[in-house]
Amino acid sequence: MLGAVEAGGTKFVCAIGDEAGKIIERIQIPTTVPEETMPKVIEFFKGHPLEAIGVGSFGPLNLDKESPRYGYITSTPKLGWRNYPIVRTLENELGIPIGFNTDVNAAALSEAIYGAAKGLDSCLYITIGTGIGAGAVVQGKLLQGLSHPEMGHILVRRHPVDAYRGNCPYHGDCLEGLASGPAIEARWGAEGVDLEDRPEVWELQGYYIAQALMQYVLILSPKKIILGGGIMHQKQLFPSIYKHLKEFIADYVILPELSDYIVSPGLGDDAGITGSLMLAQHALQETL
């Protein structure tokens, strides 16, 4: 039996499952501060005989296993979680191997194995919700370099009619600062779910997301792009993204039919937690 944690900006999803990615039991815990959230996470897992746990977390993260700060959540905008040793905390309390990566890398991994990119050796998974992040599978492996990718914080051109200053505490009007869920609410005065009948909201949103996709396509050339997260539940957003991406690419790169190339997660909202189960499996294999 394996454990999984999808640590998100608004909630932690904790699950029990098996090596095939089947989820047997799960709970949700609000993301407040570590002193409140983590004891509830640990209590859930202590009730089960587990061999390993995988954690797919919001970031940035320290993934360098040679670093004394490996397993830390680092410079996150969530102040209570900044420089928090999440892996060490779980290891000390539970005494089993802990797999660790970003939530979007976990989702990209699961979508490549079980989901919308099954059978492909390349894909890009992007979540657009409380924050914006992306994970990439390239030649069958997660993309990793100096650090993990931070594609949600690229700079995009501001729309000529958009006066919103952006809400990223680090960069102001980066992609996350302009197109995340909190940015939508701050700009329009309501959450995205309450703005479904406002086409100007989704026109602007598609403009920013398409700019980002153009850059990802030109740099990574993924074979499939998967858009997840709460904002992408607004299906009227996809046509706006397709329209603007065609305009931005301008036939410089010949893309597949966009409705087949840029899609929703094949695993739905389970992409992240399923990927975290896979991280647990990898951690267990490393100990054998």
N, C-alpha and C positions, 0 to 999 in steps of 0.2 A: 504494500500500500504506500502511496505517495501523497504528500501534501503540496498545496499550491497557494500562493498569495499573489493576487493582482492588486498592487498598492496604487490606488488612484487618488486624484486630487480631492474627490468628494467622498469616496468610500474605499475600504479594503474589502475585496472579495476573497474569502478563504474557502478552500475546497479540499476534499479527499477524493482521490481517484486512482487509476491504475496506469500501467506503462503504455496502454493503448490509447490513453487520452480520455477514457470514460470517466465522467464525473459522477460520484456516488452520493456525495453530500456537500452542501455549501451553506455559508452564512455571509451576511454583509455587516460590516462594522463602519460607522462613520469615521472619516478622517478628520480628527480634531488635532490633538497634540500627542506625541509619543507616550506620555505618561498615562493617557487615557486609552489610546487605541491599542498599543502593543500588549498590555496585560490581557485584553480580550482575545487578541490573536493567539497568544500563547496558551490561554486557557482552552480554546477550541482544540488546538492540536494536541495538548496533553491528554485529551480523552481518547486518542486513537494510537494504535501501534504502527508507527510510520518508519520507513527506512530512509527517507530523505524528503526535503521540502525545496521547492523552487519558488523564488521570489522575482516577479516582474514588477519593477517599481518606477514611479515617476522619478525624474532626475533633476539635475545631473547626478551621476553616480561615479564612484571610483571603482573601476573594473580591473585595475592593475593588481594582479595577485602578488606582485613583488613589493607592493607599497604597504607600509604599515597602516594606511588608511583604506585598504581594500575593504569593500563592503559597506562603505559609507554613502549615505545620501549627502551631497555636498552643497553647492550654491543654489539650492532651490529657492524660489520666491516664498515658499511656505516656511516662514521664519522658525516655527517650532521644530521643524524637521531638518534645519540646516546643520550640516556636520553631524548627522545622527548615525551611529554604528549599527545599522539594522541587522546585518549578517552576524556580527559578534553577539548581539543581544539574543538572537534566535539560537545560535550555537550554544551559548552558555546556559540557556534555559532548557533546551530540548536535547542537546547532545547528539545530534545527527547531522549528516552532510547537508549543506545549504547551497543550492544553485542560485545564481544571482545575475540579473541583467535588467535592462530597461523593459518597461511594460510593452513598448512598441516593438522592441526586438523579439520579445517573447511572442507577440501576436504575429509578427512577420514569419517567425519560425513555424508556428502552428498552421498558418495559412499556406505555407509552402508545402507542408507535409500532408495536411488533411483538408485544406480549404480551397479558396478560389484559385490559388496558384499551384494546386496539386499537379505533379508531373513536370513542373518547370524548375529550372535551377536558378531562377532569378525572379525576384519580386520586390515590391516596395509596399510597406504597410504604413499608412498615415492615420493618426487619430486626431480628430478635431473636436474638442470638447472644452473642458475646463482649461486645458492647455493644448498646445499643438506639438506633436512629435512624430518622428518617423523612424522605422527600422527597415533595414535592407538586407536581403539575402542575395549574394553575388557568387555565382559558380557554386551554389549549394551551401555556402557558409555565411554566417552573419558578418556583416561589414564591421570591422573593428580596426582602429588605428591608434593614434595618440590617445584618443578617447572614443566613446561611442558617438555616433552621429547626433547632431543637435539641429536637425533640419527645420524645426519650428521657429528658429530664431534668425533665419535669413532675412535680409532686407529686401523689401519689395517697393515698387513704385507706388506712390500714393495716387489714388483715384482723384481726378480733377475736382470732383464735387464733395470729397470727403474731408471735413474739417476736424474730425476726431483725432486727438493727439496721440492715442495709443496708450495701452495700460501695462506694458511690460516694464517691471521695475528696473531692468537692466538696460534695455534698448529702446524703450518707448514704442516706436512704430515699426517694430519688426513684424513678421508674419503673425506670430502669436499675439502681439500687442494690438493688431488690427482685426484679426479674424477669429480669435478664440470665443468661446461662449461668453465669458465676462466682458469681452470687448463689444460683442453684439448688444448685451444688456446695457452697458454704459453709454453706447452710442444712441440706441433707439429707445431706451427707457423701459424695456421689457425683455424677458427671456425669449430665446428663439422659438420655443414651442408656442408662445403666444403671438408670434409674428408671421404665422404661416400664410396669411392672406395679404402680406405686404411684399409685392414683387421687387420693390426697390431694395429691400434687405438682402434678398438672395442674389439679385444682380450684382450688388457690391461684393458680397461674399464670394461669388463665383469668380469675380475679377481678381481678387487677391489669391484665392486658392489656385487658379489657373496659372498665374505668374509663377508660383512656387513649383507647380508640376512641370512647367516648361524647363525650369532650371534642373529639376531632378532628372527629367528625360534626357536632357543634353549631357548631363554629367555621368549618370549611372546607367542609362539606357535599359531600364527594367523591362522584363517581358510581361509583367502584369502590375498594375497599380491598384491597391485596395484602400478604399477610404472608409474608415470607421470612426467611432466616437459619437457622442450624443448629437452633435450638430448635423451629422450626416444621416440622421433619421429623417431629416427634412428632404424627402426625395426630389422635391422641386428644385433643389440645388444642383443636381447633376446636369440638367440641360444648360444651365448658366456656365458651369465649369467647362463642358464640352465646347460651347460656343466661343468662349474667350480663349481656350487653349488653341483652338484652330486658328484664331486671329493672331495669337502670339507666335505660334510655330511658323505660320505663313508658308507651309509646304517645304520648309528647310529640311525637316525630317519627315519621312512618310510613315505615319502611324497606322496601326490597325484600326478597325472600326472602334470608335471611342466607347460606345456602349458595351463592347466586349472587353476593352482594354482597361478601362477605369471603372471599377465595380465595387459593390458592397462586399463586406467580408462573407466568405462562404460559411464560416462558423458563427456568423452573427455576433452577438455580444459575448460569446464564449471564446473568442479568439485569444484574448489575453490570458484568461485563466487556464485554457488548454495548453497554451505555450509555456505557462509557468509549471505545469505538470511535466512538460518535456525538459525544462531546466532541472527539475528534481531528478528525473531519470538520468540526465547527463552527469549530475553531481554524484549520483550513486555509482555510475559506471566508472568514474574517475577514482573511486576508492577500492575497486575490485582488482 
